[in-house]
Each structure stands twice: as C-alpha cells, then as structure tokens.
C-alpha cells in the first residue's frame, strides 16, 4: 500500500513541475521574442531500464535490479524540458528602434555582466548616453563586438542587412548571430540565451525588419487549457494521497489495537 502512496506523490511532483513551466509561459505572453517552454513526461521504468543496462555488474546488479522498485516503475516523471523556437507573430509598430528577425535561428548579440548573450527581443531603446540597449538596459553589440552608440537627435534607419544609418551614413551593423543547432542554446533569464561561440555564425544578410516587433510564440488559450488540466491532475493525486493516508492510519490503528489485545 505504501508504494501506491509513493506513486501518487511522484506523479503530483511531476505535475507541479509542469505547472511551473506553464505559469512561466503565461507570465511571458506579452514579452517580445519570448520562446515557449514545454516538458516531455515519461515513466520511471524507461529511465531506470536505461541506467540499469549501463551498470557493470552483470548478474548481481543488472539482473537483480529488474525487481527493484517494481511498483514505482510507472510513476510519470519529467523526461526532458525543451524550448519551442518557432517564430511568434510579427507586429508592425512603426517604432524605428523596434527590430524583428526574419528567421527563427537568428539572434541579437547583447553585452551583459555575465558576458555576451543572445536574444530575440528587438524592442530596443537609447539610454542616456545614446547606447542602443534592450528593455533591461543591456547594450546591443555591433559586428565588431562593440556597443552601438547613436545620436538621439537624428533619425535612425536600419536596412534588411542590419546596417544602421544616421544622416545617410552607416554608423554600425547589428551583430546578428545564426545558430544552426538550436538545441545548444540555454535559457539564462531576462529573455536571453547562453550559447557556444563555436556553434555561431555572424550573418546579418537579409535578417532584419525595422519598425516591426516579434511577439511571444505562446498560445494563451492552449496554455490556459494546459493549466486547468494540470491543476485537475494535482487535485486528483492529492485525493489519492489523502485516501492512502486514511487507509494507512486506519490499518495502523487496527493492528496496534490487536497487539494490545
């Protein structure tokens, strides 16, 4: 009976993890360039089998392990968490400092206290010193890895190749990084990604749309449906756990009463 309680507990923890992912997605529905996260739920048996088959002791460990935790083998667990890099809706804003990227594997390079990071969020501004910065104040880099500084008093024009012009003169070129293997990217917060420099290619050609902004790729209706579904599963597992505890307590009381008798 106690194994059934563990089954329900493990399943409920998995749904809590799913709730965290869904809640974060919903919190970023209106975040420019945000990419949806999702999880894959598998079962303990498959993962346990994979690890068991790697164990070095052929008989004493590998074979015997087949019978260990048999009641836990079907507990659902998070197998993998991944990011959906599909392009969100492209919205026209007519703001000259709003820039959208055309391909899903293209990113802006920005300077942060933790080093160079990548982002899809193109809602830029100028700080008090004229530097082109993200919403969080991180400086946008040019193709020479220098922060881009512009004159606030002159109009800004950006062509399709990421070239920035003021007074008909090119003042900088955005550092547009192309990542062919998106699985190598890692979310680090602030709508940014860490990347392996060796996997990146600087390629600003035919990459940018000035006056447009990429929205998040989250479908709020779908996420709300997932949220309701997950909450219901949590409630069901909680009821199962309560039932198990009531039965266990009653069983314990009856056994203790029989011993005393």
C-alpha positions in Angstrom: 0.0 0.0 0.0 2.8 2.4 0.8 4.2 2.0 -2.7 0.9 3.4 -4.1 1.4 6.4 -1.9 4.8 6.9 -3.4 3.4 6.6 -6.9 0.9 9.3 -6.3 3.5 11.6 -4.7 5.9 11.2 -7.6 3.2 11.9 -10.1 2.0 15.0 -8.2 5.6 16.4 -8.1 5.8 15.9 -11.8 2.6 17.9 -12.3 4.0 20.7 -10.0 7.0 20.9 -12.3 4.7 21.2 -15.3 2.7 23.9 -13.5 5.9 25.9 -13.1 6.6 25.8 -16.8 3.0 26.7 -17.8 2.9 29.6 -15.3 6.2 31.0 -16.7 4.8 30.8 -20.2 1.6 32.6 -19.3 3.6 35.3 -17.4 5.5 36.0 -20.7 2.6 36.1 -23.1 3.3 39.7 -23.8 7.1 39.5 -23.7 8.7 40.4 -27.0 10.6 37.5 -28.6 9.9 35.1 -25.8 10.0 31.4 -26.7 7.7 28.9 -25.1 9.0 26.1 -22.9 7.4 22.7 -22.6 8.2 19.4 -21.0 8.1 15.7 -22.0 6.6 13.4 -19.4 7.8 9.8 -19.4 7.8 7.0 -16.9 10.3 5.8 -14.3 10.6 2.3 -15.9 12.2 3.5 -19.1 14.8 5.7 -17.4 15.5 3.1 -14.8 16.0 0.5 -17.5 18.5 2.7 -19.4 20.6 3.2 -16.3 20.3 -0.4 -15.2 21.6 -1.6 -18.6 24.7 0.5 -18.1 25.6 -1.0 -14.7 28.8 -3.0 -14.7 27.8 -6.0 -12.5 26.0 -8.2 -15.0 24.3 -10.6 -12.6 24.4 -9.1 -9.1 23.2 -5.7 -10.1 21.7 -5.6 -13.6 19.5 -8.7 -13.3 18.5 -8.2 -9.7 17.7 -4.6 -10.4 14.8 -5.7 -12.6 12.8 -6.5 -9.5 13.7 -3.3 -7.5 11.0 -0.6 -7.2 8.7 -2.5 -9.5 5.7 -0.6 -8.1 7.4 2.7 -8.9 8.2 1.9 -12.5 5.1 3.6 -13.9 5.5 6.8 -12.0 5.3 9.7 -14.5 8.4 12.0 -14.4 9.8 14.9 -16.4 12.0 13.3 -19.1 13.0 16.5 -20.8 12.4 20.2 -20.9 12.7 22.0 -24.2 12.1 25.3 -25.9 9.9 25.9 -28.9 11.8 28.3 -31.2 9.1 28.9 -33.8 8.6 32.5 -34.8 5.9 34.5 -33.0 3.6 36.9 -34.6 5.3 39.8 -36.3 3.6 43.1 -35.4 4.1 46.4 -37.1 4.9 49.2 -34.6 6.5 51.9 -36.8 8.9 52.5 -34.0 12.4 52.9 -35.7 14.1 51.1 -32.7 11.8 48.1 -32.9 13.6 45.4 -35.0 12.3 41.9 -35.9 14.4 39.0 -37.1 13.2 37.0 -40.1 14.5 33.5 -39.3 13.9 31.5 -36.2 17.6 30.7 -35.8 18.8 34.3 -35.8 19.5 36.3 -32.6 20.7 39.7 -31.5 24.0 39.8 -29.5 24.0 41.8 -26.3 26.5 42.7 -23.6 25.7 41.6 -20.1 27.6 41.5 -16.8 27.7 37.7 -17.4 29.2 38.0 -20.8 27.8 38.1 -24.3 24.2 36.6 -24.6 21.7 36.2 -27.3 18.1 37.4 -27.5 15.2 37.5 -29.9 13.6 40.6 -28.2 14.1 43.5 -30.6 12.3 46.2 -28.6 15.3 48.5 -28.2 15.8 51.9 -26.7 18.5 54.5 -26.4 19.9 55.1 -22.9 21.0 58.5 -21.5 24.4 58.1 -23.3 22.9 57.2 -26.7 23.7 53.5 -26.5 21.3 51.1 -28.1 20.0 48.9 -25.2 17.5 46.2 -24.5 14.4 46.6 -22.3 16.6 45.6 -19.3 19.3 48.1 -20.2 21.9 45.7 -21.7 23.9 47.2 -24.6 23.3 45.8 -28.1 26.5 44.8 -29.9 27.7 45.5 -33.5 29.5 43.1 -35.8 32.8 44.2 -34.2 31.6 43.3 -30.7 31.3 47.0 -29.7 28.3 48.6 -28.1 26.3 50.6 -30.6 26.1 54.3 -29.8 23.7 56.6 -31.8 22.8 60.2 -31.8 19.4 60.8 -30.2 18.8 63.9 -32.3 19.0 62.2 -35.7 16.6 59.7 -37.3 17.6 56.0 -37.4 17.3 53.9 -40.5 18.0 50.1 -40.5 18.2 48.2 -43.7 17.4 44.5 -44.2 21.0 43.5 -43.6 21.2 45.1 -40.1 23.1 48.2 -41.2 22.2 51.3 -39.1 22.3 54.7 -40.8 22.1 58.3 -39.5 22.4 61.3 -41.8 22.7 58.9 -44.7 25.9 57.5 -43.2 26.3 53.9 -41.9 27.3 54.1 -38.2 27.1 50.4 -37.3 26.0 46.9 -38.3 24.0 44.8 -35.8 25.7 41.6 -34.7 23.2 39.0 -35.9 24.2 35.6 -34.8 22.8 32.5 -36.6 22.6 29.2 -34.6 22.0 26.2 -36.8 21.6 23.8 -33.8 19.1 25.5 -31.5 19.5 22.6 -29.0 22.8 24.1 -28.0 21.2 27.2 -26.6 20.4 27.5 -22.9 17.9 30.0 -21.3 19.6 32.2 -18.7 16.8 34.6 -17.7 15.9 38.1 -18.9 14.7 36.6 -22.1 18.3 35.7 -23.1 20.2 32.6 -24.1 23.7 31.4 -23.5 25.5 29.9 -26.5 28.6 28.1 -27.6 30.6 30.5 -29.7 31.9 27.7 -31.9 28.4 26.9 -33.0 27.6 30.5 -34.0 27.9 32.3 -37.4 27.6 36.0 -37.8 25.2 36.5 -40.6 23.2 39.8 -40.8 22.3 39.4 -44.5 18.6 39.7 -45.2 17.8 39.4 -41.5 16.1 42.4 -40.1 12.7 44.3 -40.3 12.8 47.8 -38.9 9.6 49.1 -37.3 8.3 45.6 -36.6 8.4 43.5 -33.4 8.2 39.8 -32.9 5.7 38.8 -30.2 6.0 35.7 -28.0 5.1 32.4 -29.7 2.8 31.4 -26.8 -0.8 30.4 -27.5 -2.5 31.7 -24.4 -5.7 29.6 -25.0 -3.7 26.4 -25.2 -1.6 27.3 -22.1 -4.7 28.1 -20.1 -6.2 24.7 -21.1 -2.9 23.0 -20.0 -3.1 24.9 -16.7 -6.6 23.7 -16.0 -5.7 20.2 -16.9 -2.6 20.2 -14.8 -4.5 21.7 -11.8 -7.1 18.9 -12.0 -4.4 16.2 -12.1 -2.8 17.7 -9.0 -6.2 17.7 -7.2 -6.7 14.0 -8.2 -3.3 12.9 -7.0 -3.9 14.8 -3.8 -7.2 13.0 -3.2 -5.4 9.7 -3.9 -2.7 10.5 -1.3 -5.3 11.5 1.3 -7.2 8.2 0.7 -4.0 6.3 1.1 -3.1 8.1 4.3 -6.6 7.5 5.8 -6.3 3.8 4.9 -2.8 3.5 6.3 -3.8 5.3 9.6 -6.8 3.1 10.0 -4.8 -0.1 9.2 -2.1 1.0 11.8 -4.7 1.7 14.5 -6.4 -1.7 13.9 -3.1 -3.5 14.1 -2.0 -1.7 17.2 -5.3 -2.5 18.8 -4.9 -6.2 18.0 -1.4 -6.2 19.5 -2.6 -4.6 22.8 -5.5 -7.1 23.0 
